[in-house]
Amino acid sequence: MIYDFRKKSKFGYTTGSCAAAGAYSALYYLKFGEKLSHVEIENLNGDKLIIPIEKIEKSGNKAKAVIIKDAGEDIDITNGIEIITEVELKKGKKDVIIKGGEGVGTVTKDGLQVKKGEKAINPKPKEMIKKNLLKLLNEDEVAEVIISVPKGKELAKKTLNPKLGIIGGLSILGTTGIVRPMSNEAYMNSLVPQIDVALANDYKKLIFVPGNIGTKYAKKLLNADNDEIVEVSNFWGFMLDKAKEKGVKEILIFGHAGKIVKLAGGIYNTHSKIADCRNEILAAYSSLFIDDKEVIKKILYSNTTEEVIKILKKRGVITEVFNLIAKRIVERLSERWKGIKFSCIIIDMNGEVLGKYID
């Protein structure tokens, strides 16, 4: 299949494709003296990607190309940034050497696709760069490629990279080289390396949290290490599947009630657009301890989970309700993900424990 990114498209291209296209155009300029306005590269599936070149310049046996990252219709923090690839042509046995420059992160933890101490350029983009550049090289030529992302260090702070131990910049990513629009797939897959890092650091019990609140209070209340905490966002089912696949034996579900209670209803994608029945679940469990229809109705129509928490505290049943919800969460998860031992702690916005179930 051919993807022509010179035209406006719902598809985009990855940082790995940017690096491959830039490297190809820079090497082509060194070899043949021609500045290309676009290049056609091949991904590892055999698809053709036609990518525009923003700028290219040469100095001696080095050439530098600038590609503007285009994420298509996908929401991507890297959309519109510059990916710069510098290529130096040397004599030697035919080879392509790939290095990371400014704004490309360095891996500092075990468990990722890239070894600790190396620049965060994933294997597939490296393979794609080599595949395309080797076509241009003679048997006695070596192309040394340096990939830089000028805004990488700044943007990396808004990603999972610091948590994964990738410091100082972004990762050069991409399996097919193509960004598919509005898909959760890429984001979901970006969460998985947290499990790999935890296992590589020999943590036997992982702590699954929805996001920042869970992470903050897991460290504060449980004295948890950053590497044993796994942020799942809304994708509980996907991440629990991955945990089972990777052999995780024990998981503590920990976090704010607003997300966690949905698990008691068997909801494993907790985004409000997918399912938002927090009040219904809270009303159902509260009805076992409150014999007052008006109060239950008030819970059912509350604006926020915090409002429900206030009602339950006032009635003196907060611990009973949330202990039972935590127990039900453990029961449901244990039935579906057999072989993993679960426990659950539910907190409010301030980190106060509302309920728990630890078998």
Number of C-alpha atoms within 10 A of each C-alpha: 9 12 17 18 19 14 10 11 14 14 18 24 24 24 30 30 32 30 30 31 30 34 32 27 32 32 29 20 21 22 13 9 11 13 17 16 13 18 20 19 22 22 24 16 11 11 16 16 22 20 27 24 21 16 17 21 14 18 9 8 12 19 23 24 28 26 26 21 23 25 23 20 17 17 13 18 12 20 18 12 18 21 26 24 28 26 29 21 20 15 12 12 11 14 19 21 14 19 17 20 19 17 22 27 28 24 26 19 19 18 20 21 14 17 15 16 13 14 24 27 25 18 16 19 25 21 17 24 28 20 17 20 23 17 9 15 18 13 12 11 17 21 25 18 30 20 28 24 26 17 17 21 17 12 18 22 15 11 13 16 22 17 17 23 21 24 21 22 28 31 24 26 20 22 18 19 24 20 24 18 18 14 12 13 10 14 12 15 12 13 19 18 16 24 26 20 21 25 21 14 14 11 17 13 18 22 27 25 26 22 18 13 17 25 21 16 22 23 14 12 11 10 9 16 14 17 22 23 26 26 23 20 19 21 19 21 19 16 22 20 12 16 21 15 9 12 12 20 15 17 22 19 25 27 29 26 24 20 23 27 25 24 23 21 16 15 20 20 19 24 14 11 7 11 12 15 17 26 23 17 19 24 22 15 17 24 17 11 15 17 10 10 10 10 18 22 14 15 27 18 14 16 11 12 20 15 13 24 20 13 18 22 12 10 12 13 15 19 15 17 23 26 19 18 29 26 20 19 25 24 15 15 21 15 11 13 15 11 13 19 17 25 22 24 23 25 21 18 15 9 17 12 19 20 21 23 21 13 9
